[in-house]
Amino acid sequence: MSKEMVKNLQEKIADFKRFSFVLLSLSAFLYIGSIIPFEGKETADQLMLLSASYTFLGVTILFYRRISVWKKKLNTDQ
């Protein structure tokens, strides 16, 4: 693997880690918003917040899987 490809993979890993952290934080924020009771919140609103939270968690898991594949590729090629 060339140095340029290694650098490209390392940059992708760093970017995906940042994206994952942001999505995980947003997911936690939405989940907390769905469980805190307040007046006027309807069931549809709560379900929307929960589904968005779970969707972001799923995307985060996919990103971490992709990161682990790239790390393995870097470790085996070096």
N, C-alpha and C positions, 0 to 999 in steps of 0.2 A: 504494500500500500504506500502510495507516495505521501510526502509530507503535506502536500496541499489537501489530499483527501483526509488525512488524519486531523489536520486543523479544521477542516469543514465539519467533520463528525464531532469534534470537541465543541465547536460553536453551536451545533445543533443540540447537543446534550445540554449545554448551558442554557440555551433558549427554552428548551422544553422543560427544564427544571423550573425556570422562572414562570412559565405559563402554568405549570402544574401547581406551583405555590399560590399564584393568584387565583386560580380556579378553586383550589382547596379552601382558601380564605373566604372567597365569595360563597362557596357552598355552605360553610359554617355559618356565615352571616345570615344567609337565607333560611337555614334550618332554625337558627335561634329566633328569627322573625316569625317563623311558622308556629313555634311552640309557646311564645310569649302571648298571653291573652290580652286583648284590648277591645274596647267597645267598638262595634261596627264591623269587626272582621267576620267574614262569612266563611263557610266551609269551602266554597270554590276558591277563595283567596288562599286559604291554608293549603289546599291541594296543589294549587299552582306553585306556591313557594316550595313545597316539598318535592314536587316533580322537577322543578328547576334545580334544586339542591342535589337530588339524586342523579340528574343528568350531568351536572358538573363533576360530581364524584366519579361517575363512569368515565368521563373524558379524562379526568386526572389519572385514573387507573390505566387507561390506554396509553397515556403519555409515559407513565412510569414503565410500562412494559416495553415500549419503544426504546426508552433510555437504556433499559437493561440489555436489550438486543444490541444496541450500538456499543455499549461498554464491553460486552463479550467480544464483539467484532474487533474492537480496538485492542483488547488484551491478547487475542489469539494472533493478530497480525503483527504485533510488535515483538 
